[in-house]
């Protein structure tokens, strides 16, 4: 079963409201407002995703898990 972004984001917003969590969005076109995540994404892309040839998504997930726990 495929859950598109509209369904996922709707459910996330419902869950957050139920748990009294305020979701704060960055402004469109302003990635510097979320610099920590942008830096993490860049690190993942350039330091290991683009430097290896992957056989499967499972291999990527296993590598990511090991990388996070080092």
PQR file of N, CA, C, O and H, with PARSE charges and radii, in Angstrom:
ATOM      1  N   UNK A   1       0.844  -1.173   0.000 -0.4000 1.5000
ATOM      2  CA  UNK A   1       0.000   0.000   0.000 -0.0000 2.0000
ATOM      3  C   UNK A   1       0.890   1.237   0.000  0.5500 1.7000
ATOM      4  O   UNK A   1       1.857   1.317   0.758 -0.5500 1.4000
ATOM      5  N   UNK A   2       0.559   2.193  -0.847 -0.4000 1.5000
ATOM      6  CA  UNK A   2       1.342   3.433  -0.958 -0.0000 2.0000
ATOM      7  C   UNK A   2       0.632   4.558  -0.218  0.5500 1.7000
ATOM      8  O   UNK A   2      -0.563   4.786  -0.403 -0.5500 1.4000
ATOM      9  H   UNK A   2      -0.226   2.129  -1.463  0.4000 1.0000
ATOM     10  N   UNK A   3       1.379   5.245   0.609 -0.4000 1.5000
ATOM     11  CA  UNK A   3       0.858   6.418   1.304 -0.0000 2.0000
ATOM     12  C   UNK A   3       1.562   7.639   0.736  0.5500 1.7000
ATOM     13  O   UNK A   3       2.760   7.825   0.948 -0.5500 1.4000
ATOM     14  H   UNK A   3       2.350   5.060   0.759  0.4000 1.0000
ATOM     15  N   UNK A   4       0.825   8.467   0.017 -0.4000 1.5000
ATOM     16  CA  UNK A   4       1.395   9.666  -0.578 -0.0000 2.0000
ATOM     17  C   UNK A   4       1.690  10.731   0.461  0.5500 1.7000
ATOM     18  O   UNK A   4       1.259  10.620   1.608 -0.5500 1.4000
ATOM     19  H   UNK A   4      -0.149   8.316  -0.156  0.4000 1.0000
ATOM     20  N   UNK A   5       2.420  11.761   0.067 -0.4000 1.5000
ATOM     21  CA  UNK A   5       2.816  12.803   1.011 -0.0000 2.0000
ATOM     22  C   UNK A   5       1.627  13.540   1.637  0.5500 1.7000
ATOM     23  O   UNK A   5       1.707  13.981   2.784 -0.5500 1.4000
ATOM     24  H   UNK A   5       2.770  11.851  -0.865  0.4000 1.0000
ATOM     25  N   UNK A   6       0.529  13.675   0.892 -0.4000 1.5000
ATOM     26  CA  UNK A   6      -0.637  14.367   1.442 -0.0000 2.0000
ATOM     27  C   UNK A   6      -1.220  13.587   2.617  0.5500 1.7000
ATOM     28  O   UNK A   6      -1.555  14.174   3.645 -0.5500 1.4000
ATOM     29  H   UNK A   6       0.464  13.316  -0.039  0.4000 1.0000
ATOM     30  N   UNK A   7      -1.343  12.271   2.470 -0.4000 1.5000
ATOM     31  CA  UNK A   7      -1.882  11.440   3.539 -0.0000 2.0000
ATOM     32  C   UNK A   7      -0.927  11.421   4.734  0.5500 1.7000
ATOM     33  O   UNK A   7      -1.350  11.562   5.882 -0.5500 1.4000
ATOM     34  H   UNK A   7      -1.071  11.794   1.634  0.4000 1.0000
ATOM     35  N   UNK A   8       0.349  11.247   4.454 -0.4000 1.5000
ATOM     36  CA  UNK A   8       1.341  11.186   5.532 -0.0000 2.0000
ATOM     37  C   UNK A   8       1.376  12.501   6.297  0.5500 1.7000
ATOM     38  O   UNK A   8       1.366  12.495   7.528 -0.5500 1.4000
ATOM     39  H   UNK A   8       0.693  11.132   3.523  0.4000 1.0000
ATOM     40  N   UNK A   9       1.416  13.626   5.594 -0.4000 1.5000
ATOM     41  CA  UNK A   9       1.491  14.912   6.292 -0.0000 2.0000
ATOM     42  C   UNK A   9       0.210  15.184   7.064  0.5500 1.7000
ATOM     43  O   UNK A   9       0.254  15.756   8.154 -0.5500 1.4000
ATOM     44  H   UNK A   9       1.424  13.631   4.594  0.4000 1.0000
ATOM     45  N   UNK A  10      -0.927  14.783   6.515 -0.4000 1.5000
ATOM     46  CA  UNK A  10      -2.185  14.949   7.241 -0.0000 2.0000
ATOM     47  C   UNK A  10      -2.205  14.148   8.526  0.5500 1.7000
ATOM     48  O   UNK A  10      -2.625  14.647   9.569 -0.5500 1.4000
ATOM     49  H   UNK A  10      -0.963  14.319   5.630  0.4000 1.0000
ATOM     50  N   UNK A  11      -1.755  12.920   8.453 -0.4000 1.5000
ATOM     51  CA  UNK A  11      -1.705  12.075   9.652 -0.0000 2.0000
ATOM     52  C   UNK A  11      -0.693  12.595  10.664  0.5500 1.7000
ATOM     53  O   UNK A  11      -0.925  12.531  11.871 -0.5500 1.4000
ATOM     54  H   UNK A  11      -1.414  12.515   7.605  0.4000 1.0000
ATOM     55  N   UNK A  12       0.427  13.109  10.171 -0.4000 1.5000
ATOM     56  CA  UNK A  12       1.418  13.697  11.071 -0.0000 2.0000
ATOM     57  C   UNK A  12       0.819  14.882  11.818  0.5500 1.7000
ATOM     58  O   UNK A  12       0.998  15.008  13.030 -0.5500 1.4000
ATOM     59  H   UNK A  12       0.615  13.161   9.190  0.4000 1.0000
ATOM     60  N   UNK A  13       0.112  15.748  11.104 -0.4000 1.5000
ATOM     61  CA  UNK A  13      -0.498  16.922  11.740 -0.0000 2.0000
ATOM     62  C   UNK A  13      -1.544  16.503  12.774  0.5500 1.7000
ATOM     63  O   UNK A  13      -1.632  17.101  13.846 -0.5500 1.4000
ATOM     64  H   UNK A  13      -0.033  15.646  10.120  0.4000 1.0000
ATOM     65  N   UNK A  14      -2.338  15.475  12.453 -0.4000 1.5000
ATOM     66  CA  UNK A  14      -3.330  14.970  13.411 -0.0000 2.0000
ATOM     67  C   UNK A  14      -2.651  14.418  14.661  0.5500 1.7000
ATOM     68  O   UNK A  14      -3.066  14.708  15.783 -0.5500 1.4000
ATOM     69  H   UNK A  14      -2.266  14.989  11.582  0.4000 1.0000
ATOM     70  N   UNK A  15      -1.599  13.617  14.456 -0.4000 1.5000
ATOM     71  CA  UNK A  15      -0.865  13.034  15.579 -0.0000 2.0000
ATOM     72  C   UNK A  15      -0.263  14.131  16.452  0.5500 1.7000
ATOM     73  O   UNK A  15      -0.352  14.076  17.679 -0.5500 1.4000
ATOM     74  H   UNK A  15      -1.262  13.382  13.545  0.4000 1.0000
ATOM     75  N   UNK A  16       0.353  15.134  15.809 -0.4000 1.5000
ATOM     76  CA  UNK A  16       0.981  16.221  16.561 -0.0000 2.0000
ATOM     77  C   UNK A  16      -0.055  16.991  17.380  0.5500 1.7000
ATOM     78  O   UNK A  16       0.186  17.311  18.544 -0.5500 1.4000
ATOM     79  H   UNK A  16       0.425  15.179  14.813  0.4000 1.0000
ATOM     80  N   UNK A  17      -1.192  17.285  16.779 -0.4000 1.5000
ATOM     81  CA  UNK A  17      -2.238  18.008  17.505 -0.0000 2.0000
ATOM     82  C   UNK A  17      -2.727  17.194  18.702  0.5500 1.7000
ATOM     83  O   UNK A  17      -2.936  17.734  19.788 -0.5500 1.4000
ATOM     84  H   UNK A  17      -1.387  17.025  15.834  0.4000 1.0000
ATOM     85  N   UNK A  18      -2.908  15.888  18.490 -0.4000 1.5000
ATOM     86  CA  UNK A  18      -3.373  14.999  19.563 -0.0000 2.0000
ATOM     87  C   UNK A  18      -2.398  14.996  20.736  0.5500 1.7000
ATOM     88  O   UNK A  18      -2.812  14.891  21.891 -0.5500 1.4000
ATOM     89  H   UNK A  18      -2.739  15.450  17.607  0.4000 1.0000
ATOM     90  N   UNK A  19      -1.104  15.110  20.441 -0.4000 1.5000
ATOM     91  CA  UNK A  19      -0.067  15.073  21.473 -0.0000 2.0000
ATOM     92  C   UNK A  19       0.412  16.475  21.864  0.5500 1.7000
ATOM     93  O   UNK A  19       1.446  16.629  22.514 -0.5500 1.4000
ATOM     94  H   UNK A  19      -0.768  15.195  19.503  0.4000 1.0000
ATOM     95  N   UNK A  20      -0.348  17.481  21.464 -0.4000 1.5000
ATOM     96  CA  UNK A  20      -0.055  18.882  21.788 -0.0000 2.0000
ATOM     97  C   UNK A  20       1.353  19.292  21.364  0.5500 1.7000
ATOM     98  O   UNK A  20       2.086  19.941  22.110 -0.5500 1.4000
ATOM     99  H   UNK A  20      -1.188  17.355  20.936  0.4000 1.0000
ATOM    100  N   UNK A  21       1.707  18.893  20.143 -0.4000 1.5000
ATOM    101  CA  UNK A  21       3.007  19.240  19.558 -0.0000 2.0000
ATOM    102  C   UNK A  21       2.758  20.252  18.448  0.5500 1.7000
ATOM    103  O   UNK A  21       1.928  20.024  17.567 -0.5500 1.4000
ATOM    104  H   UNK A  21       1.112  18.365  19.537  0.4000 1.0000
ATOM    105  N   UNK A  22       3.472  21.363  18.491 -0.4000 1.5000
ATOM    106  CA  UNK A  22       3.343  22.400  17.463 -0.0000 2.0000
ATOM    107  C   UNK A  22       4.363  22.134  16.360  0.5500 1.7000
ATOM    108  O   UNK A  22       5.566  22.086  16.618 -0.5500 1.4000
ATOM    109  H   UNK A  22       4.146  21.548  19.206  0.4000 1.0000
ATOM    110  N   UNK A  23       3.883  21.963  15.143 -0.4000 1.5000
ATOM    111  CA  UNK A  23       4.765  21.760  13.989 -0.0000 2.0000
ATOM    112  C   UNK A  23       5.103  23.135  13.425  0.5500 1.7000
ATOM    113  O   UNK A  23       4.209  23.925  13.121 -0.5500 1.4000
ATOM    114  H   UNK A  23       2.906  22.002  14.933  0.4000 1.0000
ATOM    115  N   UNK A  24       6.382  23.413  13.289 -0.4000 1.5000
ATOM    116  CA  UNK A  24       6.827  24.691  12.772 -0.0000 2.0000
ATOM    117  C   UNK A  24       7.517  24.460  11.437  0.5500 1.7000
ATOM    118  O   UNK A  24       8.457  23.670  11.352 -0.5500 1.4000
ATOM    119  H   UNK A  24       7.108  22.771  13.537  0.4000 1.0000
ATOM    120  N   UNK A  25       7.063  25.134  10.409 -0.4000 1.5000
ATOM    121  CA  UNK A  25       7.612  24.958   9.063 -0.0000 2.0000
ATOM    122  C   UNK A  25       8.570  26.102   8.735  0.5500 1.7000
ATOM    123  O   UNK A  25       8.411  27.220   9.224 -0.5500 1.4000
ATOM    124  H   UNK A  25       6.299  25.775  10.478  0.4000 1.0000
ATOM    125  N   UNK A  26       9.559  25.807   7.906 -0.4000 1.5000
ATOM    126  CA  UNK A  26      10.419  26.875   7.420 -0.0000 2.0000
ATOM    127  C   UNK A  26       9.742  27.524   6.225  0.5500 1.7000
ATOM    128  O   UNK A  26       8.869  26.925   5.597 -0.5500 1.4000
ATOM    129  H   UNK A  26       9.688  24.899   7.508  0.4000 1.0000
ATOM    130  N   UNK A  27      10.147  28.754   5.910 -0.4000 1.5000
ATOM    131  CA  UNK A  27       9.588  29.443   4.763 -0.0000 2.0000
ATOM    132  C   UNK A  27      10.109  28.788   3.480  0.5500 1.7000
ATOM    133  O   UNK A  27      11.268  28.377   3.424 -0.5500 1.4000
ATOM    134  H   UNK A  27      10.856  29.241   6.420  0.4000 1.0000
ATOM    135  N   UNK A  28       9.264  28.690   2.454 -0.4000 1.5000
ATOM    136  CA  UNK A  28       9.724  28.142   1.177 -0.0000 2.0000
ATOM    137  C   UNK A  28      10.917  28.938   0.645  0.5500 1.7000
ATOM    138  O   UNK A  28      10.913  30.169   0.674 -0.5500 1.4000
ATOM    139  H   UNK A  28       8.322  29.024   2.500  0.4000 1.0000
ATOM    140  N   UNK A  29      11.921  28.234   0.166 -0.4000 1.5000
ATOM    141  CA  UNK A  29      13.107  28.884  -0.387 -0.0000 2.0000
ATOM    142  C   UNK A  29      14.071  29.417   0.653  0.5500 1.7000
ATOM    143  O   UNK A  29      14.963  30.198   0.321 -0.5500 1.4000
ATOM    144  H   UNK A  29      11.924  27.235   0.142  0.4000 1.0000
ATOM    145  N   UNK A  30      13.911  29.010   1.910 -0.4000 1.5000
ATOM    146  CA  UNK A  30      14.783  29.495   2.978 -0.0000 2.0000
ATOM    147  C   UNK A  30      15.431  28.321   3.726  0.5500 1.7000
ATOM    148  O   UNK A  30      15.178  28.141   4.917 -0.5500 1.4000
ATOM    149  H   UNK A  30      13.187  28.375   2.180  0.4000 1.0000
ATOM    150  N   UNK A  31      16.256  27.527   3.049 -0.4000 1.5000
ATOM    151  CA  UNK A  31      16.848  26.364   3.719 -0.0000 2.0000
ATOM    152  C   UNK A  31      17.763  26.741   4.883  0.5500 1.7000
ATOM    153  O   UNK A  31      18.005  25.913   5.761 -0.5500 1.4000
ATOM    154  H   UNK A  31      16.461  27.673   2.081  0.4000 1.0000
ATOM    155  N   UNK A  32      18.275  27.973   4.907 -0.4000 1.5000
ATOM    156  CA  UNK A  32      19.142  28.386   6.008 -0.0000 2.0000
ATOM    157  C   UNK A  32      18.397  28.431   7.334  0.5500 1.7000
ATOM    158  O   UNK A  32      19.025  28.452   8.393 -0.5500 1.4000
ATOM    159  H   UNK A  32      18.079  28.645   4.193  0.4000 1.0000
ATOM    160  N   UNK A  33      17.052  28.445   7.294 -0.4000 1.5000
ATOM    161  CA  UNK A  33      16.278  28.409   8.529 -0.0000 2.0000
ATOM    162  C   UNK A  33      16.330  27.026   9.172  0.5500 1.7000
ATOM    163  O   UNK A  33      15.931  26.857  10.324 -0.5500 1.4000
ATOM    164  H   UNK A  33      16.542  28.428   6.434  0.4000 1.0000
ATOM    165  N   UNK A  34      16.810  26.063   8.444 -0.4000 1.5000
ATOM    166  CA  UNK A  34      16.927  24.703   8.957 -0.0000 2.0000
ATOM    167  C   UNK A  34      18.335  24.196   8.647  0.5500 1.7000
ATOM    168  O   UNK A  34      18.507  23.120   8.074 -0.5500 1.4000
ATOM    169  H   UNK A  34      17.134  26.200   7.508  0.4000 1.0000
ATOM    170  N   UNK A  35      19.324  24.975   9.029 -0.4000 1.5000
ATOM    171  CA  UNK A  35      20.711  24.714   8.644 -0.0000 2.0000
ATOM    172  C   UNK A  35      21.227  23.369   9.148  0.5500 1.7000
ATOM    173  O   UNK A  35      22.000  22.714   8.449 -0.5500 1.4000
ATOM    174  H   UNK A  35      19.184  25.849   9.494  0.4000 1.0000
ATOM    175  N   UNK A  36      20.821  22.943  10.340 -0.4000 1.5000
ATOM    176  CA  UNK A  36      21.305  21.675  10.887 -0.0000 2.0000
ATOM    177  C   UNK A  36      20.902  20.510   9.985  0.5500 1.7000
ATOM    178  O   UNK A  36      21.735  19.664   9.658 -0.5500 1.4000
ATOM    179  H   UNK A  36      20.193  23.476  10.907  0.4000 1.0000
ATOM    180  N   UNK A  37      19.649  20.461   9.588 -0.4000 1.5000
ATOM    181  CA  UNK A  37      19.169  19.368   8.731 -0.0000 2.0000
ATOM    182  C   UNK A  37      19.773  19.481   7.337  0.5500 1.7000
ATOM    183  O   UNK A  37      20.131  18.469   6.735 -0.5500 1.4000
ATOM    184  H   UNK A  37      18.972  21.148   9.854  0.4000 1.0000
ATOM    185  N   UNK A  38      19.888  20.694   6.822 -0.4000 1.5000
ATOM    186  CA  UNK A  38      20.495  20.876   5.505 -0.0000 2.0000
ATOM    187  C   UNK A  38      21.945  20.384   5.503  0.5500 1.7000
ATOM    188  O   UNK A  38      22.384  19.762   4.536 -0.5500 1.4000
ATOM    189  H   UNK A  38      19.598  21.516   7.311  0.4000 1.0000
ATOM    190  N   UNK A  39      22.679  20.655   6.564 -0.4000 1.5000
ATOM    191  CA  UNK A  39      24.067  20.195   6.668 -0.0000 2.0000
ATOM    192  C   UNK A  39      24.131  18.676   6.753  0.5500 1.7000
ATOM    193  O   UNK A  39      24.981  18.045   6.123 -0.5500 1.4000
ATOM    194  H   UNK A  39      22.321  21.161   7.349  0.4000 1.0000
ATOM    195  N   UNK A  40      23.223  18.091   7.540 -0.4000 1.5000
ATOM    196  CA  UNK A  40      23.169  16.637   7.639 -0.0000 2.0000
ATOM    197  C   UNK A  40      22.885  16.021   6.272  0.5500 1.7000
ATOM    198  O   UNK A  40      23.555  15.071   5.867 -0.5500 1.4000
ATOM    199  H   UNK A  40      22.533  18.603   8.051  0.4000 1.0000
ATOM    200  N   UNK A  41      21.893  16.558   5.561 -0.4000 1.5000
ATOM    201  CA  UNK A  41      21.546  16.024   4.237 -0.0000 2.0000
ATOM    202  C   UNK A  41      22.725  16.127   3.272  0.5500 1.7000
ATOM    203  O   UNK A  41      22.972  15.210   2.490 -0.5500 1.4000
ATOM    204  H   UNK A  41      21.348  17.329   5.890  0.4000 1.0000
ATOM    205  N   UNK A  42      23.445  17.235   3.328 -0.4000 1.5000
ATOM    206  CA  UNK A  42      24.614  17.402   2.459 -0.0000 2.0000
ATOM    207  C   UNK A  42      25.688  16.378   2.806  0.5500 1.7000
ATOM    208  O   UNK A  42      26.294  15.784   1.913 -0.5500 1.4000
ATOM    209  H   UNK A  42      23.244  17.981   3.963  0.4000 1.0000
ATOM    210  N   UNK A  43      25.924  16.172   4.086 -0.4000 1.5000
ATOM    211  CA  UNK A  43      26.909  15.194   4.527 -0.0000 2.0000
ATOM    212  C   UNK A  43      26.550  13.807   4.022  0.5500 1.7000
ATOM    213  O   UNK A  43      27.404  13.099   3.487 -0.5500 1.4000
ATOM    214  H   UNK A  43      25.432  16.655   4.810  0.4000 1.0000
ATOM    215  N   UNK A  44      25.311  13.421   4.185 -0.4000 1.5000
ATOM    216  CA  UNK A  44      24.863  12.095   3.729 -0.0000 2.0000
ATOM    217  C   UNK A  44      25.059  11.961   2.227  0.5500 1.7000
ATOM    218  O   UNK A  44      25.592  10.955   1.758 -0.5500 1.4000
ATOM    219  H   UNK A  44      24.618  13.996   4.619  0.4000 1.0000
ATOM    220  N   UNK A  45      24.629  12.973   1.466 -0.4000 1.5000
ATOM    221  CA  UNK A  45      24.737  12.902   0.007 -0.0000 2.0000
ATOM    222  C   UNK A  45      26.176  12.809  -0.464  0.5500 1.7000
ATOM    223  O   UNK A  45      26.514  11.936  -1.262 -0.5500 1.4000
ATOM    224  H   UNK A  45      24.196  13.789   1.848  0.4000 1.0000
ATOM    225  N   UNK A  46      27.030  13.707   0.026 -0.4000 1.5000
ATOM    226  CA  UNK A  46      28.372  13.819  -0.525 -0.0000 2.0000
ATOM    227  C   UNK A  46      29.418  12.949   0.152  0.5500 1.7000
ATOM    228  O   UNK A  46      30.406  12.584  -0.484 -0.5500 1.4000
ATOM    229  H   UNK A  46      26.756  14.417   0.675  0.4000 1.0000
ATOM    230  N   UNK A  47      29.234  12.606   1.416 -0.4000 1.5000
ATOM    231  CA  UNK A  47      30.262  11.839   2.099 -0.0000 2.0000
ATOM    232  C   UNK A  47      30.086  10.343   1.983  0.5500 1.7000
ATOM    233  O   UNK A  47      31.049   9.599   2.163 -0.5500 1.4000
ATOM    234  H   UNK A  47      28.431  12.903   1.933  0.4000 1.0000
ATOM    235  N   UNK A  48      28.858   9.870   1.683 -0.4000 1.5000
ATOM    236  CA  UNK A  48      28.780   8.427   1.486 -0.0000 2.0000
ATOM    237  C   UNK A  48      27.798   7.974   0.430  0.5500 1.7000
ATOM    238  O   UNK A  48      28.061   6.962  -0.220 -0.5500 1.4000
ATOM    239  H   UNK A  48      28.075  10.475   1.538  0.4000 1.0000
ATOM    240  N   UNK A  49      26.695   8.644   0.217 -0.4000 1.5000
ATOM    241  CA  UNK A  49      25.772   8.162  -0.821 -0.0000 2.0000
ATOM    242  C   UNK A  49      26.395   8.214  -2.215  0.5500 1.7000
ATOM    243  O   UNK A  49      26.256   7.276  -3.000 -0.5500 1.4000
ATOM    244  H   UNK A  49      26.481   9.465   0.746  0.4000 1.0000
ATOM    245  N   UNK A  50      27.076   9.306  -2.512 -0.4000 1.5000
ATOM    246  CA  UNK A  50      27.643   9.457  -3.854 -0.0000 2.0000
ATOM    247  C   UNK A  50      29.002   8.784  -4.009  0.5500 1.7000
ATOM    248  O   UNK A  50      29.568   8.805  -5.101 -0.5500 1.4000
ATOM    249  H   UNK A  50      27.189  10.068  -1.874  0.4000 1.0000
ATOM    250  N   UNK A  51      29.538   8.189  -2.950 -0.4000 1.5000
ATOM    251  CA  UNK A  51      30.857   7.578  -3.025 -0.0000 2.0000
ATOM    252  C   UNK A  51      30.823   6.056  -3.068  0.5500 1.7000
ATOM    253  O   UNK A  51      31.871   5.411  -3.047 -0.5500 1.4000
ATOM    254  H   UNK A  51      29.077   8.172  -2.062  0.4000 1.0000
ATOM    255  N   UNK A  52      29.653   5.489  -3.128 -0.4000 1.5000
ATOM    256  CA  UNK A  52      29.521   4.038  -3.148 -0.0000 2.0000
ATOM    257  C   UNK A  52      28.552   3.607  -4.240  0.5500 1.7000
ATOM    258  O   UNK A  52      27.669   4.370  -4.631 -0.5500 1.4000
ATOM    259  H   UNK A  52      28.801   6.012  -3.145  0.4000 1.0000
ATOM    260  N   UNK A  53      28.718   2.404  -4.722 -0.4000 1.5000
ATOM    261  CA  UNK A  53      27.749   1.801  -5.636 -0.0000 2.0000
ATOM    262  C   UNK A  53      26.891   0.858  -4.818  0.5500 1.7000
ATOM    263  O   UNK A  53      27.403  -0.080  -4.206 -0.5500 1.4000
ATOM    264  H   UNK A  53      29.436   1.784  -4.404  0.4000 1.0000
ATOM    265  N   UNK A  54      25.612   1.095  -4.802 -0.4000 1.5000
ATOM    266  CA  UNK A  54      24.698   0.334  -3.965 -0.0000 2.0000
ATOM    267  C   UNK A  54      23.992  -0.729  -4.779  0.5500 1.7000
ATOM    268  O   UNK A  54      23.578  -0.480  -5.912 -0.5500 1.4000
ATOM    269  H   UNK A  54      25.196   1.856  -5.299  0.4000 1.0000
ATOM    270  N   UNK A  55      23.854  -1.903  -4.209 -0.4000 1.5000
ATOM    271  CA  UNK A  55      23.158  -3.013  -4.858 -0.0000 2.0000
ATOM    272  C   UNK A  55      21.658  -2.977  -4.600  0.5500 1.7000
ATOM    273  O   UNK A  55      20.866  -3.412  -5.436 -0.5500 1.4000
ATOM    274  H   UNK A  55      24.189  -2.105  -3.289  0.4000 1.0000
ATOM    275  N   UNK A  56      21.266  -2.448  -3.422 -0.4000 1.5000
ATOM    276  CA  UNK A  56      19.848  -2.441  -3.056 -0.0000 2.0000
ATOM    277  C   UNK A  56      19.579  -1.381  -2.013  0.5500 1.7000
ATOM    278  O   UNK A  56      20.504  -0.854  -1.394 -0.5500 1.4000
ATOM    279  H   UNK A  56      21.909  -2.094  -2.743  0.4000 1.0000
ATOM    280  N   UNK A  57      18.314  -1.071  -1.820 -0.4000 1.5000
ATOM    281  CA  UNK A  57      17.944  -0.118  -0.777 -0.0000 2.0000
ATOM    282  C   UNK A  57      18.259  -0.689   0.602  0.5500 1.7000
ATOM    283  O   UNK A  57      18.574   0.062   1.526 -0.5500 1.4000
ATOM    284  H   UNK A  57      17.563  -1.499  -2.322  0.4000 1.0000
ATOM    285  N   UNK A  58      18.179  -1.999   0.748 -0.4000 1.5000
ATOM    286  CA  UNK A  58      18.535  -2.628   2.027 -0.0000 2.0000
ATOM    287  C   UNK A  58      19.998  -2.389   2.377  0.5500 1.7000
ATOM    288  O   UNK A  58      20.336  -2.160   3.538 -0.5500 1.4000
ATOM    289  H   UNK A  58      17.923  -2.609  -0.002  0.4000 1.0000
ATOM    290  N   UNK A  59      20.858  -2.443   1.376 -0.4000 1.5000
ATOM    291  CA  UNK A  59      22.275  -2.183   1.606 -0.0000 2.0000
ATOM    292  C   UNK A  59      22.492  -0.738   2.066  0.5500 1.7000
ATOM    293  O   UNK A  59      23.301  -0.490   2.960 -0.5500 1.4000
ATOM    294  H   UNK A  59      20.584  -2.629   0.432  0.4000 1.0000
ATOM    295  N   UNK A  60      21.784   0.205   1.471 -0.4000 1.5000
ATOM    296  CA  UNK A  60      21.886   1.608   1.870 -0.0000 2.0000
ATOM    297  C   UNK A  60      21.405   1.776   3.307  0.5500 1.7000
ATOM    298  O   UNK A  60      22.050   2.457   4.104 -0.5500 1.4000
ATOM    299  H   UNK A  60      21.126   0.004   0.745  0.4000 1.0000
ATOM    300  N   UNK A  61      20.276   1.158   3.638 -0.4000 1.5000
ATOM    301  CA  UNK A  61      19.737   1.266   4.992 -0.0000 2.0000
ATOM    302  C   UNK A  61      20.684   0.674   6.026  0.5500 1.7000
ATOM    303  O   UNK A  61      20.858   1.246   7.102 -0.5500 1.4000
ATOM    304  H   UNK A  61      19.752   0.605   2.990  0.4000 1.0000
ATOM    305  N   UNK A  62      21.291  -0.450   5.719 -0.4000 1.5000
ATOM    306  CA  UNK A  62      22.244  -1.072   6.638 -0.0000 2.0000
ATOM    307  C   UNK A  62      23.465  -0.172   6.834  0.5500 1.7000
ATOM    308  O   UNK A  62      23.920   0.022   7.961 -0.5500 1.4000
ATOM    309  H   UNK A  62      21.149  -0.915   4.844  0.4000 1.0000
ATOM    310  N   UNK A  63      23.987   0.369   5.752 -0.4000 1.5000
ATOM    311  CA  UNK A  63      25.131   1.272   5.834 -0.0000 2.0000
ATOM    312  C   UNK A  63      24.780   2.495   6.667  0.5500 1.7000
ATOM    313  O   UNK A  63      25.566   2.914   7.516 -0.5500 1.4000
ATOM    314  H   UNK A  63      23.617   0.212   4.836  0.4000 1.0000
ATOM    315  N   UNK A  64      23.596   3.077   6.429 -0.4000 1.5000
ATOM    316  CA  UNK A  64      23.162   4.274   7.164 -0.0000 2.0000
ATOM    317  C   UNK A  64      23.056   3.980   8.653  0.5500 1.7000
ATOM    318  O   UNK A  64      23.457   4.799   9.480 -0.5500 1.4000
ATOM    319  H   UNK A  64      22.957   2.736   5.739  0.4000 1.0000
ATOM    320  N   UNK A  65      22.519   2.820   8.996 -0.4000 1.5000
ATOM    321  CA  UNK A  65      22.387   2.458  10.400 -0.0000 2.0000
ATOM    322  C   UNK A  65      23.752   2.340  11.065  0.5500 1.7000
ATOM    323  O   UNK A  65      23.962   2.857  12.162 -0.5500 1.4000
ATOM    324  H   UNK A  65      22.194   2.154   8.324  0.4000 1.0000
ATOM    325  N   UNK A  66      24.675   1.661  10.398 -0.4000 1.5000
ATOM    326  CA  UNK A  66      26.019   1.519  10.950 -0.0000 2.0000
ATOM    327  C   UNK A  66      26.713   2.879  11.066  0.5500 1.7000
ATOM    328  O   UNK A  66      27.402   3.143  12.051 -0.5500 1.4000
ATOM    329  H   UNK A  66      24.504   1.241   9.506  0.4000 1.0000
ATOM    330  N   UNK A  67      26.533   3.735  10.069 -0.4000 1.5000
ATOM    331  CA  UNK A  67      27.141   5.058  10.078 -0.0000 2.0000
ATOM    332  C   UNK A  67      26.625   5.908  11.231  0.5500 1.7000
ATOM    333  O   UNK A  67      27.395   6.631  11.864 -0.5500 1.4000
ATOM    334  H   UNK A  67      25.973   3.521   9.269  0.4000 1.0000
ATOM    335  N   UNK A  68      25.325   5.824  11.505 -0.4000 1.5000
ATOM    336  CA  UNK A  68      24.727   6.630  12.579 -0.0000 2.0000
ATOM    337  C   UNK A  68      25.216   6.208  13.952  0.5500 1.7000
ATOM    338  O   UNK A  68      25.336   7.041  14.851 -0.5500 1.4000
ATOM    339  H   UNK A  68      24.700   5.237  10.991  0.4000 1.0000
ATOM    340  N   UNK A  69      25.499   4.927  14.124 -0.4000 1.5000
ATOM    341  CA  UNK A  69      25.876   4.430  15.449 -0.0000 2.0000
ATOM    342  C   UNK A  69      27.372   4.380  15.685  0.5500 1.7000
ATOM    343  O   UNK A  69      27.810   3.843  16.702 -0.5500 1.4000
ATOM    344  H   UNK A  69      25.402   4.250  13.394  0.4000 1.0000
ATOM    345  N   UNK A  70      28.171   4.926  14.774 -0.4000 1.5000
ATOM    346  CA  UNK A  70      29.628   4.959  14.965 -0.0000 2.0000
ATOM    347  C   UNK A  70      29.998   6.064  15.910  0.5500 1.7000
ATOM    348  O   UNK A  70      31.178   6.258  16.201 -0.5500 1.4000
ATOM    349  H   UNK A  70      27.815   5.362  13.948  0.4000 1.0000
TER
END
